[in-house]
Amino acid sequence: MYAQGNQGVGRLVDRVAVVTGGAGGIGFAAARRLASEGAHVVIGDVDPDKGSAAAEAVGGLFVQVDVTSEEQVAALFGAAVSKYGGLDIAFNNAGISPPDDDSILTTGLDAWRRVQDVNLTSVFLCCKTAIPYMQTRGRGSIINTASFVARLGAATSQISYTASKGGVLAMSRELGVQFARENIRVNALCPGPVNTPLLQELFAKDPERAARRLVHIPMGRFAEADEIAAAVAFLASDDSSFMTASEFLVDGGICGAYVTPL
């Protein structure tokens, strides 16, 4: 078990946050946390039913969006600015991990491209759209969801997912450097495996794969979505004001481990 941190401390009062993939998992947990700290939250998601419910739960706005579409991403951020008057935070979190993304020897080109479009191209589009709004504001925090797999190789491969997260990490670093003197911070959040419906579904189909991964986590468990959301709130807030172009690991010690505890 873990001890949940303090919430509702008001670090983000009246700031405007867009969360993609905000209808469930890490995205919804982050939307809840950002709202609890005072932010106006805009949920972007492809699922209209879950997205609307998520927005209602956080007192925010829902915009249905295909994050691989430049026009729809523009409409998402435009709606946020139109509704709330500006943009301060972009949590670019939408992603997929389909079962046909596997070993390089078995993954087809269609699966490769689909994962790259959702996991990497969408982050490019969201950053490209968000930054000009933040330049107008004179500040901003962009948090892009990468992964600990951008740092480590795995024999339980998801080749396109891994490559896409490496791309997110590199792009976040470059943008963080490029826009640092405009007070626009860009950081890559690198979670370890998180106990979300996506992970549960994946591992229910392959318990052996789950066991192989769990043994490498020094803490002996997967993360909870609220723990990742706490890191998002930190990176969104002024508490992280001297952080940019960083890879922020929240991985239970995986990337620091050689031999894990018994």
N, C-alpha and C positions, 0 to 999 in steps of 0.2 A: 504493500500500500504506500501511498504518498500523501504528504501533507499539502493541501491546496493553499496557494499563496493568497495574500490579501487582494480583494477586488474592490472596485468602486472608489478608488482613492482620488479620482478626479484629475488624473494627469492629462486627459485628452478632451477636456470640456470644450464643446463647440467646434472641435476639429471634424473635418469631413473625411471619411474613410470609405474606400471602395474595396470590396473583398470578392475576388472571383473564386468560383467553386465554393460559394458560401452557403450552400443548402445543406451541407452535411460534413461530418468528419472534422478535420482540422479547420476548415473554412468556417463552419458554423460555430465551433468553439471559439475561434478568434473573433468572429462578429459579436458574439455574446460578451466576450471580455472587453473589446473595444467600446461597445455600447455602455457597459457597466462603468467604464472610466470616463464617460461623458461624451463620446464621439457620436456624431450622426453617421449611421452606417448604411451604405448602399450594397445590397447583395446582388452580385451578378452570377447567374447560373443557367444552365441549359434546361433544367427541370422546372417547369412553371409552378407545379403544385408544391413541391418541397421548397422552392425558392420563395414563393409567396408566404408560406408558413414561417420560414426562417426570418424573413423581413418583419413579419407581424410580431414574432417573438422578441425581436430586438428594437421594436419601434422605429424601424427604418423603411427604406424604399427597396423594392425588388425590380430588377430589369432583367428580362430574359435575354441571354446572350450566348452565341456561339463564339467562343474566344479565338477561333481560328479565322474569323471574318473581320477584316479591317473596318468595314462599315459598322458592324454591330458593336465592336469594341469602342469605336468613336461615339456611338450612340449611348453606350453605358456610361462613359465618363462625362459626356455632355449632359446626360440626365442628372448625374450627381451634382455638377456645377450649377445647372439650372435650378435644381431643387434647393440646394443648400448654400450656393453663393461662392463656391470655390472647392479646392481639393488640397488636402494636407497629407493624406496617407493612401498608399496603394499597396494592398497585400495581394500580390499576383500568385495565386495559389492553385488555380485549376490544373488538374492533371489526371492522367489515366495510367493504368498498369494492366493491360489486357493479357489474357492467358496465351494468346498467340505471339506475344513478345517473349522470346525464350532464348535459347542458344543461337548464336550467329549461324549455326549450321541448319537450323530449322525455321528461323524467323523469315517470313516473306517480306518483299519490298513494300507491299501495301501496309502491313503491320508496322514496319519501320517508319514509314511516312506518317501514318496516323498518329503514332506516339510523338514523333518530332513536332508535328503540327500543334497538338494540344499542349504538350509539355514545354516546348521551347519557343516555337513561333508565336504562341499566344503571349508569352512573357515579353518578347520583342515588341509586339503590337501594343501591349498595355503600357510598357515603359515609354514607347514612342509617343503615345497619346497623352499619358499623364504628365510627362516632364514639362511641356509648354504651360499647362495649367499651374504647375508648381512654380515655374519661373515668374508667372504673373503674381503669384502669392508671395514670392520671395523666400520660400522655404518648402520643405517637403521631405517625407520619408517613404521610400519605396522598399518593400520587403518582398523578395522573390523566393519562392519555395524551391530550393534545390534538394539535396539529400546527402546523407553520409556516404552513399554509394558513389558520389562524385569524387570521394577521397580514397575509397578502397575497392579492390576487385573482389568478385565473388564467383565461386564455381557454380552457384545456383543463379545462373545468369538471366537477366532481362535486358538484352543488349541495347535495345533502343531507349528504354527507360534510363539506363545508366548513362548512355551517351547524352541524352537530353538534359539530364541533371548536371553533367559536366559542363554543358553549354550554358546553362543558367548560371552556374557558378562563375564562369569566365566572363560572361556578359555583365553580371552584377558588379564584378570587380572593376571592369572597364568604365561602366557608367558612374560608379561611385567616385572614381578618380576624375573623370571628365567634368562632373558637375559639382564637385566638392566646394568650390569657391562661390557657388551660387546658393549655398546653404540647402542643397538638395542631396540628401543622403540615400545611398543605395546599398543594401546589404542582402546577402544570401542566407536564408535560414536553412540549416541542414539538419533535419530531424533524423533520428534513428527510426526503427520500425515503430509504428504507432497503432494502438488498439482501436482501429476504426473499422466500419463495415467493409471497406475495401480490402483491408488486410485479413479480416476474419473470413471473408469469402475466398480469398486466394488460398489461405492456409487450410481451410476446411476441405478443400479439394486435394490438398497435399500435406498431410500432417507431418510427414517425414521432413519436408522442406522447412516447415515451421520449427521443428525441433533442431534442425541443423543451424538455423539462424539464432535461436534463443540461447544456445550454449555459448555464443560469442559475446553476449551482452553482460558486462561485469555486474550490473545491477540485478540480473536474473529475471527481468521482465520487460515487456514492451512498454513504451510510453503511453500515457493517456493524452487524449486530445487537449484537455485543459492545460496540461503542462507545456505543450507547444504554444498554445494560445497566450500563456503568460510571457513567453519569449517574444511573441509578436507584439504584445502591448509594450514591452520594454523597448524594442527596436523602433516602435512607432512614436514613443514619447521622448521628451527632452532628457530623460535619464541616460539615453544613449547618444547624446548630442555630439560626442567626439568620435563616434563610430561611423565609418563609411568604408566601402570597398572590402568589407570583411565577410568571412564565412563563419557564421554563428552556429556552432555545433550544439545540438541538444540531443545527444545520442546515448545517454546512459554509460558513457565511457568506452564505446566500441572502438573509436578511432585512436584511443590511447592504450589499447590492450594488446598484449601478446599472449599471455596465459591468464585465463579468467579464474575466479574463485570456484572452489568445489561447492 
